[in-house]
Amino acid sequence: MTFNDTFAYIPLFAAAAAALIILILLVVIYKKNTARVSFTAFLADAFVIAGTVMAASLPVPEDTTSK
């Protein structure tokens, strides 16, 4: 069974989608003043979104040592 690289990044995109949903919920909570939401929570969530999208979308260099 061979490994297909097209499916390898699905968990990263799923994590980015989950972080985006959390960011939307943080904004809703902040706007309604339901609870106190710190700037650190927004910043951490933005870093998670950026990191997962960058990791999933940047090309991986090919391994030339095994050829």
C-alpha positions in Angstrom: 0.0 0.0 0.0 1.5 3.3 -1.0 1.1 6.5 0.9 -0.6 9.3 -1.0 0.6 12.8 0.0 -2.6 14.4 -1.0 -4.3 13.1 2.1 -1.5 13.9 4.5 -2.5 17.5 5.0 -6.2 17.0 5.8 -5.6 17.0 9.6 -3.8 20.3 9.3 -6.6 21.9 7.4 -9.1 20.4 9.9 -7.1 22.0 12.8 -7.1 25.3 10.9 -10.9 25.1 10.5 -11.4 24.3 14.1 -9.2 27.2 15.2 -11.2 29.5 12.8 -14.4 28.4 14.5 -12.9 29.0 17.9 -11.8 32.5 16.7 -15.4 33.2 15.5 -16.8 32.1 18.9 -14.2 34.3 20.7 -15.3 37.3 18.7 -19.0 36.6 19.5 -18.3 36.2 23.2 -16.2 39.4 23.1 -19.0 41.4 21.3 -21.8 40.1 23.7 -19.7 40.7 26.8 -20.6 37.2 28.0 -17.2 36.6 29.4 -13.8 38.3 29.5 -11.7 37.3 26.5 -8.1 38.3 26.7 -6.0 39.5 23.8 -3.7 36.6 24.4 -6.5 34.2 23.4 -7.0 36.0 20.1 -3.3 36.1 19.5 -2.8 32.4 20.3 -5.7 31.4 18.1 -4.3 33.5 15.2 -0.9 31.8 15.6 -2.6 28.4 15.5 -4.5 29.3 12.3 -1.4 30.8 10.6 0.9 27.9 11.6 -1.4 25.2 10.4 -2.2 26.9 7.1 1.4 27.6 6.5 2.5 24.1 7.3 -0.2 22.6 5.1 0.3 24.9 2.1 4.1 25.3 1.9 5.8 22.7 -0.3 7.9 20.0 1.3 11.4 19.7 -0.2 12.0 16.3 -1.7 14.4 14.0 -0.1 17.4 13.6 -2.4 19.6 11.5 0.0 17.7 8.3 -0.5 17.9 8.2 -4.3 
